[in-house]
Amino acid sequence: MRISALAERTGVAVGTIKFYLREGLVPPGRQTSRTTAEYDETHVERIRLVRALTDTGGLEIADVRRVVAVIDAPDPGRLDVLAIAQDALTASDGREERTGAATGGGVRDWVRARGWPAEPGDRVVQRLEKAWDACEDAGIHVDDTMMDAYADAVEEVARVDVAAVPAETEDAVRRVVVGTVMMEPVLSALRLLAQRQVSVEAYGRR
């Protein structure tokens, strides 16, 4: 299909598609002349993916570029899938480490106490550290006991995530990277619904 048909299929303007092509978010089409190219269903799927990552997932273009680079990379080893996916999703995080005053020994100590890996320079741990400190700065005190309760619940979510990862490595990378981004709004909405239900159970309907 020509780029105009691709725009019609995806609901994305031609100018936006050309931007995605320039940025390397969408692979080039099959060149049919100096000024025209043909596109297929793989382009339709990629454009919809990019839109989902930016619109629903809230990723910046640079983050989307990292995500699609991981998806398009040669198949990694099965054990490397999660590490590669998380690295792509946290690549834009700041490297600055802060001391988690709310946790006494720090966020890293709390993570290790749970038996979770917390190596120096781990961007996921740094993200938690920054977010936990931000809660304290905003006057939202979260102690170790409360964080342990959250962690117990999140481990159950993680087990569902891992069980859903396909056996094929290419699909596994896509599922882990894209699924992590796209499920964040779903989990956030579920939390709000659950809060409503628990409140009704605790206090009754008014």
C-alpha positions as CSV (number, residue, x, y, z in Angstrom):
1,M,0.0,0.0,0.0
2,R,1.1,3.6,-0.5
3,I,1.7,5.9,2.4
4,S,-1.7,7.6,1.9
5,A,-3.4,4.2,2.3
6,L,-1.2,3.5,5.3
7,A,-2.4,6.7,6.9
8,E,-6.0,5.8,6.2
9,R,-5.5,2.3,7.7
10,T,-3.9,3.6,10.9
11,G,-5.7,6.9,11.3
12,V,-2.3,8.6,11.5
13,A,-1.5,11.6,9.4
14,V,0.9,11.2,6.5
15,G,3.2,13.9,8.0
16,T,3.3,12.0,11.3
17,I,4.1,8.7,9.5
18,K,7.0,10.4,7.7
19,F,8.2,11.7,11.1
20,Y,8.2,8.2,12.5
21,L,10.1,7.0,9.4
22,R,12.8,9.7,9.8
23,E,13.1,8.9,13.5
24,G,13.6,5.2,12.8
25,L,10.5,4.2,14.8
26,V,9.0,2.6,11.7
27,P,11.1,0.6,9.2
28,P,11.3,2.0,5.6
29,G,8.9,0.7,3.0
30,R,9.9,-1.2,-0.2
31,Q,11.2,1.5,-2.5
32,T,9.3,1.4,-5.9
33,S,10.7,4.6,-7.3
34,R,12.9,7.5,-6.2
35,T,10.0,9.2,-4.4
36,T,7.5,6.4,-3.6
37,A,7.5,3.2,-1.4
38,E,5.1,0.4,-0.6
39,Y,4.1,-0.6,2.9
40,D,2.5,-3.7,4.3
41,E,0.8,-5.0,7.5
42,T,4.0,-4.9,9.5
43,H,4.1,-1.1,9.0
44,V,0.4,-0.9,10.1
45,E,1.3,-2.9,13.3
46,R,4.4,-0.8,14.0
47,I,2.6,2.5,13.7
48,R,-0.2,1.3,16.0
49,L,2.4,0.2,18.5
50,V,4.2,3.6,18.4
51,R,0.9,5.3,18.9
52,A,0.0,3.1,21.8
53,L,3.4,3.7,23.4
54,T,3.1,7.4,23.1
55,D,-0.6,8.0,23.7
56,T,-1.5,5.4,26.2
57,G,2.0,4.5,27.5
58,G,3.0,8.1,27.8
59,L,6.5,7.5,26.4
60,E,8.6,10.2,24.8
61,I,9.9,9.6,21.3
62,A,13.4,8.8,22.6
63,D,12.0,6.1,24.9
64,V,9.9,4.7,22.0
65,R,13.1,4.5,19.9
66,R,14.8,2.5,22.6
67,V,11.8,0.2,22.9
68,V,11.6,-0.6,19.2
69,A,15.4,-1.0,19.0
70,V,15.0,-3.8,21.6
71,I,12.1,-5.4,19.7
72,D,14.1,-5.2,16.4
73,A,17.4,-6.5,17.8
74,P,18.7,-10.0,17.2
75,D,17.1,-12.5,19.6
76,P,18.8,-12.3,23.0
77,G,19.1,-15.3,25.3
78,R,16.0,-16.2,27.2
79,L,17.5,-15.2,30.5
80,D,18.4,-11.8,29.2
81,V,14.9,-10.8,28.1
82,L,13.8,-9.2,31.3
83,A,17.1,-7.4,31.8
84,I,17.1,-6.0,28.2
85,A,13.5,-4.9,28.5
86,Q,13.9,-3.1,31.8
87,D,17.1,-1.4,30.6
88,A,15.2,-0.1,27.6
89,L,12.4,1.2,29.8
90,T,14.7,2.9,32.3
91,A,17.3,4.2,30.0
92,S,16.1,7.8,30.2
93,D,16.1,7.8,34.0
94,G,18.5,10.1,35.8
95,R,21.7,8.4,37.1
96,E,21.7,10.5,40.3
97,E,21.3,8.4,43.4
98,R,19.6,9.7,46.5
99,T,19.6,8.4,50.0
100,G,16.2,7.2,51.1
101,A,16.0,8.9,54.5
102,A,12.5,7.3,55.1
103,T,14.0,3.8,55.1
104,G,16.7,4.3,57.7
105,G,19.3,2.1,56.0
106,G,18.1,3.4,52.6
107,V,16.0,2.0,49.8
108,R,18.8,-0.3,48.7
109,D,18.9,-2.0,52.1
110,W,15.2,-2.5,52.1
111,V,15.3,-4.1,48.6
112,R,18.1,-6.4,49.8
113,A,16.2,-7.3,52.9
114,R,13.4,-8.6,50.7
115,G,15.9,-10.8,48.9
116,W,15.6,-8.8,45.7
117,P,18.8,-8.0,43.7
118,A,20.0,-4.4,44.3
119,E,23.3,-4.0,42.5
120,P,25.1,-0.6,42.3
121,G,23.9,1.4,39.4
122,D,20.6,-0.6,39.1
123,R,18.3,2.0,37.4
124,V,15.2,0.2,38.7
125,V,16.3,0.5,42.3
126,Q,17.3,4.1,41.6
127,R,13.8,4.8,40.2
128,L,12.2,3.3,43.4
129,E,14.6,5.4,45.5
130,K,13.7,8.6,43.7
131,A,10.0,7.9,43.9
132,W,10.1,6.9,47.6
133,D,12.0,10.0,48.5
134,A,9.5,12.1,46.5
135,C,6.7,10.7,48.6
136,E,8.5,11.8,51.7
137,D,9.2,15.2,50.3
138,A,5.4,15.6,49.6
139,G,4.6,14.6,53.2
140,I,3.4,11.1,52.3
141,H,5.2,8.9,54.8
142,V,5.7,5.3,53.6
143,D,7.5,3.1,56.2
144,D,9.1,-0.3,55.6
145,T,6.1,-2.1,56.8
146,M,3.8,-0.4,54.4
147,M,6.2,-0.9,51.6
148,D,6.5,-4.6,52.4
149,A,2.7,-4.9,52.1
150,Y,2.9,-3.2,48.7
151,A,5.8,-5.4,47.6
152,D,3.9,-8.6,48.6
153,A,1.0,-7.5,46.3
154,V,3.3,-6.5,43.5
155,E,5.1,-9.9,43.6
156,E,1.7,-11.5,42.8
157,V,1.3,-9.1,39.8
158,A,4.8,-10.0,38.7
159,R,4.0,-13.7,38.8
160,V,1.1,-13.1,36.4
161,D,3.4,-11.0,34.2
162,V,6.1,-13.7,34.0
163,A,3.6,-16.5,33.4
164,A,2.2,-14.6,30.4
165,V,5.6,-14.2,28.7
166,P,5.6,-16.4,25.5
167,A,8.3,-19.1,25.0
168,E,9.5,-17.5,21.7
169,T,12.3,-15.0,22.5
170,E,11.2,-12.4,20.0
171,D,7.6,-12.4,21.3
172,A,9.0,-12.5,24.9
173,V,10.9,-9.3,24.4
174,R,7.9,-7.6,22.9
175,R,5.6,-8.8,25.6
176,V,7.9,-7.8,28.4
177,V,8.7,-4.3,27.0
178,V,5.4,-3.4,25.5
179,G,3.3,-5.2,28.1
180,T,5.1,-3.4,30.9
181,V,4.4,0.0,29.4
182,M,0.8,-0.7,28.3
183,M,-0.2,-2.4,31.5
184,E,0.8,0.5,33.8
185,P,-2.5,2.4,33.1
186,V,-4.5,-0.8,33.5
187,L,-2.9,-1.5,36.9
188,S,-3.4,2.1,37.9
189,A,-7.1,2.0,37.0
190,L,-7.5,-1.4,38.8
191,R,-6.0,0.1,41.9
192,L,-8.6,2.9,41.9
193,L,-11.4,0.5,41.4
194,A,-10.1,-1.7,44.2
195,Q,-9.8,1.3,46.6
196,R,-13.4,2.2,45.9
197,Q,-14.5,-1.4,46.6
198,V,-12.5,-1.7,49.8
199,S,-13.8,1.6,51.0
200,V,-17.4,0.5,50.4
201,E,-16.7,-2.7,52.3
202,A,-15.2,-0.8,55.2
203,Y,-17.5,2.1,55.5
204,G,-20.6,1.1,53.5
205,R,-22.3,3.1,50.8
206,R,-23.4,6.6,51.7
